[in-house]
Amino acid sequence: RRLASGEGYLLGIKAYFIGGTEVLHNALDERAPLYPLLIAALLRAGFGLNALPVANALLAGACAGLVCLIGTALFGRRTGALAGLLAALSPPLLIYTLPPMTEALAIFLTLLATWLLIRRLERPRIGNFLTAGAALGLGYLTHPTRAVFAAVLVMGIFIASPHRRTLLRPLGALV
């Protein structure tokens, strides 16, 4: 709410033991900024806090769609459709993405980066890798543990590609 009202990215903690006033400090010390920016944008646009579960549900649906696209790119249309359906019905996806937490946005950005990298693996293009790098960077700004996934994804793409020499420039763009 402070971000939406223009006060900056601050966290307020009620100081119960020091007279009951609020203690403000820099929120970057404790939280990654992208999800709070999404919340602030929703609040600034006039939506209430009830819009958060709706936004997370849309992100969860997009995650299931990306799982379908990844499965289709790797294993064919039928397998991809089944993977997307199973992802949409998956209890962990619903448990972790519907409440107002960073996971929905972080998982969406991670799956988006994965799909951008594997959809044209046989003919890699720098544009796909730049876009995937941007998605991974935004994923890091949502959930900093995504940096480990980025390293694993780069190694996996390099190992899985039959054209390792042609991947050097696009992988440089990703990083």
Solvent accessible surface area in square Angstrom, and as a share of the most:
residue,aa,sasa,rsa
1,R,184,0.67
2,R,57,0.21
3,L,45,0.23
4,A,14,0.11
5,S,72,0.47
6,G,61,0.58
7,E,102,0.46
8,G,30,0.29
9,Y,42,0.16
10,L,60,0.30
11,L,37,0.18
12,G,28,0.27
13,I,92,0.47
14,K,101,0.43
15,A,12,0.10
16,Y,170,0.65
17,F,200,0.83
18,I,137,0.69
19,G,75,0.72
20,G,29,0.28
21,T,93,0.54
22,E,89,0.40
23,V,70,0.40
24,L,86,0.43
25,H,48,0.21
26,N,74,0.38
27,A,0,0.00
28,L,104,0.52
29,D,110,0.57
30,E,108,0.48
31,R,129,0.47
32,A,19,0.15
33,P,29,0.18
34,L,35,0.18
35,Y,8,0.03
36,P,26,0.16
37,L,86,0.43
38,L,51,0.26
39,I,37,0.19
40,A,11,0.08
41,A,58,0.45
42,L,31,0.16
43,L,40,0.20
44,R,170,0.62
45,A,70,0.54
46,G,67,0.65
47,F,116,0.48
48,G,43,0.41
49,L,78,0.39
50,N,131,0.67
51,A,18,0.14
52,L,14,0.07
53,P,59,0.37
54,V,90,0.52
55,A,18,0.14
56,N,1,0.00
57,A,44,0.34
58,L,129,0.64
59,L,28,0.14
60,A,6,0.05
61,G,46,0.44
62,A,39,0.30
63,C,1,0.00
64,A,10,0.08
65,G,35,0.33
66,L,12,0.06
67,V,38,0.22
68,C,39,0.23
69,L,78,0.39
70,I,23,0.12
71,G,7,0.07
72,T,50,0.29
73,A,49,0.38
74,L,94,0.47
75,F,143,0.60
76,G,33,0.31
77,R,201,0.73
78,R,215,0.79
79,T,62,0.36
80,G,0,0.00
81,A,54,0.42
82,L,101,0.50
83,A,30,0.23
84,G,8,0.08
85,L,101,0.50
86,L,107,0.53
87,A,17,0.13
88,A,45,0.35
89,L,118,0.59
90,S,29,0.19
91,P,87,0.55
92,P,75,0.47
93,L,27,0.13
94,L,76,0.38
95,I,108,0.55
96,Y,117,0.44
97,T,0,0.00
98,L,64,0.32
99,P,53,0.33
100,P,74,0.46
101,M,76,0.34
102,T,37,0.21
103,E,42,0.19
104,A,0,0.00
105,L,19,0.09
106,A,0,0.00
107,I,46,0.23
108,F,43,0.18
109,L,11,0.06
110,T,16,0.09
111,L,34,0.17
112,L,44,0.22
113,A,0,0.00
114,T,22,0.13
115,W,53,0.19
116,L,13,0.07
117,L,2,0.01
118,I,19,0.10
119,R,80,0.29
120,R,100,0.36
121,L,25,0.13
122,E,106,0.48
123,R,154,0.56
124,P,27,0.17
125,R,116,0.42
126,I,63,0.32
127,G,43,0.42
128,N,15,0.08
129,F,3,0.01
130,L,99,0.49
131,T,69,0.40
132,A,0,0.00
133,G,16,0.15
134,A,58,0.45
135,A,5,0.04
136,L,14,0.07
137,G,35,0.34
138,L,74,0.37
139,G,1,0.01
140,Y,107,0.41
141,L,75,0.37
142,T,3,0.02
143,H,49,0.22
144,P,69,0.44
145,T,84,0.49
146,R,46,0.17
147,A,51,0.40
148,V,106,0.61
149,F,64,0.27
150,A,24,0.18
151,A,59,0.46
152,V,80,0.46
153,L,19,0.09
154,V,35,0.20
155,M,118,0.53
156,G,35,0.33
157,I,6,0.03
158,F,74,0.31
159,I,119,0.60
160,A,67,0.52
161,S,2,0.01
162,P,104,0.66
163,H,84,0.37
164,R,113,0.41
165,R,215,0.78
166,T,83,0.48
167,L,0,0.00
168,L,110,0.55
169,R,183,0.67
170,P,6,0.04
171,L,16,0.08
172,G,53,0.51
173,A,27,0.21
174,L,13,0.06
175,V,147,0.84
